[in-house]
């Protein structure tokens, strides 16, 4: 279960709202299924009627080869986060407490159980939501039995959000200290989705040279080359900064994991920057979590049971009586090597084997 993605934006060499069509969204849900992902949560980048229509269609199994599509609807953000070309182009612009509450009420009428907001200064370059505004979002959402996920990576902001009652961090926090660990212990229901692909890829991407067969089966050659060229052009100074940033993130992940913080898998796949290949990001995320210091067994639980619990998907996450028969059959044991999650033999959704051969033929042709 991928608890954080941006569905419908990427298409071949372009990414943006112009690609947000029924055909492209369904193509992405087929890709998730191909990689063994039973459900994915679109985090605040959806707009219009289409996501709600597709959510209901896939919920009833009208497309048996598609993963479940979950939507947070339109996210909530300050004006400076929004432009016509980015994934926040249709977000609610939050400027007043009253407006924030009205936005949440509209999402509640849509039956959205989890909503998304952005609280990030982008390195001090923009004015972000103030505590009174995101506090109103949290208060109104909780009054409607909804939960709130946030894009917030700054340590000080994370502490304030924990005190305010945030439910889900959509990204790993950039730094971890004793006070943050203690705040998580005081809020044991708060979850963290790590989204490690971007932070680690510029210093570690052996699956790209040569490309893993799952990548070549699902991604155009020119898109693969673009990413290869982009990573090859990273300067030595940027690589050094990337390694330092990764070590800081990994140290924080080890501390949160040791403290018992609830960690699920959310890859940020499909985002508009960096060629985040839909579906494939699940498998690199698992590898990155192990590299950060989490045991493979705990990572597998994070990707299945915990991610399903975070999204309140009661039918998913375990192979057990009463659950939906959604599972992946592997040719090798991921407890021995986490990259063995890529050794996919078969995928079952809702008790039926999906036709991966047909999907692969369609993409490679």
C-alpha positions as CSV (number, residue, x, y, z in Angstrom):
1,X,0.0,0.0,0.0
2,X,1.5,3.3,-1.1
3,X,0.1,5.9,1.3
4,X,1.5,9.0,-0.5
5,X,1.5,9.5,-4.3
6,X,0.5,12.0,-6.9
7,X,-1.6,10.2,-9.6
8,X,-2.4,11.3,-13.1
9,X,0.3,14.0,-13.6
10,X,3.3,12.1,-15.2
11,X,3.0,10.9,-18.8
12,X,6.1,10.0,-20.7
13,X,8.3,13.1,-20.8
14,X,5.8,15.6,-19.5
15,X,4.3,16.2,-16.1
16,X,1.4,18.6,-15.3
17,X,-2.3,19.2,-15.0
18,X,-2.7,18.7,-18.7
19,X,-2.1,14.9,-18.2
20,X,-4.8,14.6,-15.6
21,X,-7.2,12.5,-17.5
22,X,-9.3,9.3,-16.9
23,X,-7.0,7.4,-19.2
24,X,-3.8,8.5,-17.5
25,X,-5.1,7.9,-13.9
26,X,-6.3,4.4,-14.8
27,X,-2.9,3.8,-16.5
28,X,-1.2,4.7,-13.2
29,X,-3.4,2.4,-11.2
30,X,-2.5,-0.4,-13.6
31,X,1.1,0.4,-13.0
32,X,0.7,0.2,-9.2
33,X,-1.0,-3.2,-9.6
34,X,1.8,-4.4,-11.9
35,X,4.3,-3.7,-9.2
36,X,2.3,-5.4,-6.5
37,X,0.7,-2.4,-4.9
38,X,-3.0,-2.9,-4.0
39,X,-3.9,0.7,-3.2
40,X,-2.5,4.2,-3.5
41,X,-3.4,7.5,-1.8
42,X,-3.3,10.6,-4.0
43,X,-2.2,13.3,-1.6
44,X,-3.9,16.6,-2.3
45,X,-3.2,17.0,-6.0
46,X,-6.6,15.9,-7.4
47,X,-9.3,18.3,-8.7
48,X,-12.7,18.3,-10.3
49,X,-15.2,15.5,-10.4
50,X,-13.0,12.9,-12.0
51,X,-11.1,11.6,-8.9
52,X,-14.3,10.9,-7.0
53,X,-15.9,9.1,-10.0
54,X,-12.8,6.9,-10.4
55,X,-12.6,6.3,-6.7
56,X,-16.1,4.8,-6.6
57,X,-15.6,2.8,-9.8
58,X,-12.4,1.1,-8.6
59,X,-13.9,0.6,-5.1
60,X,-16.5,-1.6,-6.7
61,X,-14.0,-3.5,-8.8
62,X,-15.1,-2.3,-12.2
63,X,-11.4,-2.6,-13.4
64,X,-10.0,-5.8,-11.9
65,X,-6.5,-5.1,-13.0
66,X,-6.3,-1.7,-11.3
67,X,-5.2,-0.9,-7.8
68,X,-7.6,1.0,-5.5
69,X,-7.5,4.7,-6.0
70,X,-7.8,6.8,-2.9
71,X,-8.1,10.6,-3.0
72,X,-7.5,13.4,-0.6
73,X,-9.3,15.8,-3.0
74,X,-7.9,19.3,-3.3
75,X,-5.2,20.1,-0.7
76,X,-5.0,23.2,1.4
77,X,-2.1,25.6,1.0
78,X,-0.9,29.2,1.3
79,X,-1.1,31.3,-1.9
80,X,2.7,31.3,-2.5
81,X,2.6,27.5,-2.8
82,X,0.3,27.6,-5.8
83,X,1.0,28.1,-9.5
84,X,-0.8,27.1,-12.6
85,X,1.9,24.5,-13.5
86,X,2.4,22.6,-10.3
87,X,0.5,19.9,-8.5
88,X,-0.9,22.5,-6.1
89,X,-2.5,24.5,-8.9
90,X,-6.1,23.6,-7.7
91,X,-5.4,23.6,-4.0
92,X,-7.7,25.6,-1.7
93,X,-6.0,29.0,-1.0
94,X,-6.0,29.3,2.8
95,X,-5.9,32.9,4.1
96,X,-8.5,33.0,6.9
97,X,-9.6,30.7,9.7
98,X,-13.2,30.9,8.4
99,X,-12.1,30.0,4.9
100,X,-10.0,27.1,6.1
101,X,-13.0,25.7,8.0
102,X,-15.2,26.1,5.0
103,X,-12.7,24.3,2.8
104,X,-12.6,21.3,5.2
105,X,-16.4,21.2,5.3
106,X,-16.5,21.0,1.5
107,X,-14.1,18.0,1.6
108,X,-16.1,16.4,4.3
109,X,-19.2,16.5,2.0
110,X,-17.1,14.6,-0.6
111,X,-16.5,11.7,1.8
112,X,-12.7,12.3,2.0
113,X,-11.4,10.6,5.2
114,X,-7.8,12.1,4.9
115,X,-7.0,15.6,3.7
116,X,-3.6,17.2,2.8
117,X,-2.1,20.5,3.7
118,X,1.3,22.2,3.1
119,X,3.2,23.8,5.9
120,X,6.7,24.4,4.5
121,X,8.6,27.7,4.1
122,X,10.6,26.0,1.2
123,X,13.9,27.0,2.8
124,X,12.6,30.3,4.0
125,X,11.5,31.5,0.6
126,X,7.7,31.6,1.2
127,X,5.3,32.5,3.9
128,X,3.6,29.3,5.0
129,X,0.4,28.6,6.9
130,X,0.4,30.0,10.4
131,X,-0.5,28.0,13.5
132,X,-4.0,29.6,13.7
133,X,-4.7,28.6,10.1
134,X,-3.5,25.0,10.3
135,X,-5.0,24.7,13.7
136,X,-8.4,25.6,12.3
137,X,-7.9,22.9,9.5
138,X,-7.0,20.3,12.1
139,X,-9.9,21.3,14.4
140,X,-12.5,21.3,11.7
141,X,-11.2,18.0,10.2
142,X,-11.3,16.2,13.5
143,X,-14.8,17.5,14.2
144,X,-15.8,15.7,11.0
145,X,-13.9,12.6,11.9
146,X,-11.4,13.3,9.2
147,X,-7.6,13.1,9.5
148,X,-4.9,15.5,8.2
149,X,-1.6,14.7,6.4
150,X,0.9,17.5,6.1
151,X,3.9,18.3,3.9
152,X,6.2,19.7,6.6
153,X,9.9,18.8,6.9
154,X,11.3,21.5,9.2
155,X,12.0,20.4,12.8
156,X,10.4,23.5,14.4
157,X,7.3,23.2,12.3
158,X,7.0,19.4,13.0
159,X,7.1,20.1,16.8
160,X,4.3,22.7,16.5
161,X,2.2,20.4,14.3
162,X,2.6,17.6,16.8
163,X,1.4,19.8,19.6
164,X,-1.5,20.9,17.4
165,X,-2.6,17.2,16.8
166,X,-1.4,16.4,13.3
167,X,-2.3,12.9,12.2
168,X,0.2,12.1,9.4
169,X,3.6,13.5,8.2
170,X,3.8,12.9,4.5
171,X,7.6,13.2,4.5
172,X,10.4,12.4,6.8
173,X,11.3,15.3,9.1
174,X,14.7,16.8,8.2
175,X,16.2,16.5,11.6
176,X,15.3,14.7,14.9
177,X,16.1,15.7,18.4
178,X,15.1,14.5,21.9
179,X,12.2,16.9,22.1
180,X,10.7,15.7,18.9
181,X,11.0,12.1,20.0
182,X,9.3,12.9,23.2
183,X,6.5,14.7,21.4
184,X,5.9,11.6,19.2
185,X,5.7,9.5,22.4
186,X,3.0,11.9,23.6
187,X,1.1,11.5,20.3
188,X,1.4,7.7,19.6
189,X,-1.3,7.8,16.9
190,X,0.7,10.1,14.7
191,X,2.3,8.4,11.6
192,X,5.2,9.2,9.4
193,X,5.5,8.4,5.7
194,X,9.2,8.7,4.8
195,X,9.3,9.4,1.0
196,X,13.0,8.7,0.6
197,X,13.3,8.3,-3.1
198,X,14.3,11.9,-3.9
199,X,16.6,12.4,-0.9
200,X,18.7,9.3,-1.7
201,X,18.5,8.8,-5.5
202,X,21.2,11.3,-6.5
203,X,23.7,9.4,-4.4
204,X,22.4,5.8,-5.0
205,X,20.5,4.5,-8.0
206,X,22.2,1.3,-9.2
207,X,18.9,0.1,-10.5
208,X,19.2,2.7,-13.3
209,X,22.6,1.7,-14.7
210,X,21.7,-0.7,-16.2
211,X,18.0,-0.2,-15.8
212,X,16.2,-2.9,-13.9
213,X,13.9,-5.0,-16.1
214,X,10.8,-3.7,-14.2
215,X,11.8,-0.2,-15.2
216,X,12.4,-1.1,-18.9
217,X,9.1,-2.9,-19.0
218,X,7.1,0.2,-17.8
219,X,9.1,3.3,-18.7
220,X,10.0,4.7,-22.1
221,X,13.7,4.5,-23.1
222,X,13.9,8.3,-23.5
223,X,12.5,8.9,-20.0
224,X,15.0,6.5,-18.6
225,X,17.9,8.3,-20.4
226,X,16.7,11.6,-19.2
227,X,17.0,10.5,-15.6
228,X,20.3,8.8,-16.3
229,X,21.6,12.1,-17.8
230,X,20.2,14.1,-14.9
231,X,21.9,12.0,-12.2
232,X,25.2,11.8,-14.2
233,X,25.3,15.6,-14.2
234,X,25.1,16.0,-10.4
235,X,28.2,17.8,-9.3
236,X,30.6,16.4,-6.7
237,X,29.6,19.2,-4.3
238,X,26.0,18.3,-4.7
239,X,26.7,14.7,-4.2
240,X,28.5,15.5,-1.0
241,X,25.6,17.6,0.3
242,X,23.3,14.8,-0.7
243,X,25.2,12.2,1.3
244,X,25.3,14.5,4.3
245,X,21.5,15.1,4.0
246,X,20.9,11.3,3.6
247,X,22.9,10.5,6.7
248,X,21.0,13.0,8.7
249,X,17.7,11.6,7.5
250,X,18.8,8.0,8.1
251,X,19.9,8.9,11.7
252,X,16.5,10.4,12.3
253,X,14.6,7.4,10.9
254,X,16.6,5.1,13.2
255,X,15.7,7.2,16.2
256,X,12.0,7.4,15.4
257,X,11.9,3.6,14.7
258,X,13.7,2.8,18.0
259,X,11.2,5.0,19.8
260,X,8.2,3.1,18.4
261,X,6.9,5.8,16.1
262,X,4.4,4.5,13.6
263,X,6.1,4.5,10.2
264,X,4.3,3.6,7.0
265,X,5.2,3.6,3.4
266,X,4.4,6.6,1.2
267,X,6.7,7.2,-1.7
268,X,5.6,10.5,-3.2
269,X,5.6,8.6,-6.5
270,X,4.3,10.4,-9.6
271,X,5.5,13.8,-8.4
272,X,6.2,16.4,-11.0
273,X,10.0,16.5,-10.4
274,X,12.6,13.8,-10.7
275,X,10.9,11.1,-12.8
276,X,9.3,9.3,-9.9
277,X,8.3,6.2,-11.8
278,X,4.8,5.1,-10.7
279,X,4.8,1.8,-8.9
280,X,8.6,1.3,-9.1
281,X,9.1,3.8,-6.3
282,X,7.5,1.3,-3.9
283,X,10.5,-1.0,-4.3
284,X,13.2,1.6,-4.1
285,X,11.5,3.0,-1.0
286,X,11.7,-0.3,0.7
287,X,15.4,-0.6,-0.1
288,X,16.0,2.9,1.2
289,X,14.2,2.2,4.4
290,X,16.4,-0.8,5.0
291,X,19.5,1.3,4.1
292,X,18.4,3.8,6.7
293,X,18.5,1.1,9.4
294,X,15.1,-0.5,9.6
295,X,15.1,-4.3,9.6
296,X,13.5,-5.9,6.4
297,X,10.7,-7.5,8.4
298,X,9.7,-4.1,9.9
299,X,9.9,-2.5,6.5
300,X,7.5,-5.1,5.0
301,X,5.1,-4.5,7.9
302,X,5.3,-0.8,7.2
303,X,4.5,-1.4,3.5
304,X,1.5,-3.6,4.2
305,X,-0.3,-3.6,7.5
306,X,0.8,-0.2,8.8
307,X,0.2,1.6,5.5
308,X,-3.2,0.0,5.3
309,X,-4.0,1.1,8.9
310,X,-2.9,4.6,8.2
311,X,-5.3,4.8,5.3
312,X,-8.0,3.0,7.3
313,X,-8.2,0.2,4.7
314,X,-9.5,-2.5,6.9
315,X,-9.7,-5.1,4.1
316,X,-6.0,-4.8,3.2
317,X,-2.6,-5.2,4.9
318,X,-2.7,-8.8,6.0
319,X,-3.2,-12.2,4.6
320,X,-5.9,-13.3,7.0
321,X,-9.5,-14.6,7.1
322,X,-11.9,-11.9,6.3
323,X,-9.4,-9.7,4.3
324,X,-9.4,-9.1,0.6
325,X,-7.1,-11.5,-1.2
326,X,-4.6,-8.9,-2.4
327,X,-1.1,-10.3,-2.4
328,X,2.1,-10.6,-4.4
329,X,3.9,-13.9,-5.1
330,X,7.7,-13.6,-5.1
331,X,10.5,-15.8,-6.5
332,X,12.8,-14.9,-3.6
333,X,12.7,-14.0,0.0
334,X,12.7,-10.2,0.9
335,X,13.7,-11.1,4.5
336,X,17.1,-12.2,3.0
337,X,17.4,-9.2,0.7
338,X,14.8,-6.5,0.6
339,X,15.3,-6.0,-3.2
340,X,13.8,-9.4,-3.6
341,X,10.4,-7.6,-3.5
342,X,11.2,-7.0,-7.2
343,X,11.3,-10.7,-8.0
344,X,7.5,-10.7,-8.8
345,X,6.0,-13.9,-10.1
346,X,2.3,-13.1,-9.8
347,X,0.0,-10.4,-8.4
348,X,-3.5,-11.0,-7.1
349,X,-6.1,-8.3,-6.5
350,X,-9.5,-9.1,-4.9
351,X,-8.8,-12.8,-5.3
352,X,-8.0,-12.7,-9.0
353,X,-4.6,-12.9,-10.7
354,X,-4.0,-9.8,-12.8
355,X,-2.8,-10.1,-16.3
356,X,0.8,-8.6,-16.0
357,X,1.8,-10.0,-19.4
358,X,-0.9,-8.1,-21.2
359,X,0.0,-4.9,-19.3
360,X,3.7,-5.3,-20.1
361,X,3.0,-5.9,-23.8
362,X,0.9,-2.8,-23.9
363,X,3.6,-0.6,-22.4
364,X,6.5,-2.0,-24.3
365,X,4.6,-1.7,-27.6
